[in-house]
Amino acid sequence: MYPKTVMKRLRTQAMGAILFVGLAGSAVADEALKDGDRNTGQVMRAVPVDKDYALGLARFDLDAHTEILGWQVADRWYFGRQDGEDSGLTLVWQAEENQVSLSKDGVRLTRRF
């Protein structure tokens, strides 16, 4: 077995080597990103991002307080998961300032001013 001072010195040297390799690798990676950033940015801008969901799901912002992730089933009728004051699976009729929500909690009549 090695004396404690030798083991302590080996641990210190190993930690120093690990730190040096980590910092050197980080600097090399930063330089590679700076050089390749121009090409990567151009490629990423050319990729179209589709905001639609599967099965015809869409996100509808009905007003400042209501968002539906689901389907528009008629002109002013929406069915899906509602985020807002009445969260959950909901059937919503939305007019300009009037809203009717039918959910597991019951019927909610809302008038916005």
Secondary structure by P-SEA (a helix, b strand, c coil): cccaaaaaaaaaaaaaaaaaaaaaaaaaaaaaaaaaaaaaaaaaaabbbbcccccbbbbbcccccbbbcccccccccccccccccccccbbbbbcccbbbbbccccbbbbbcc
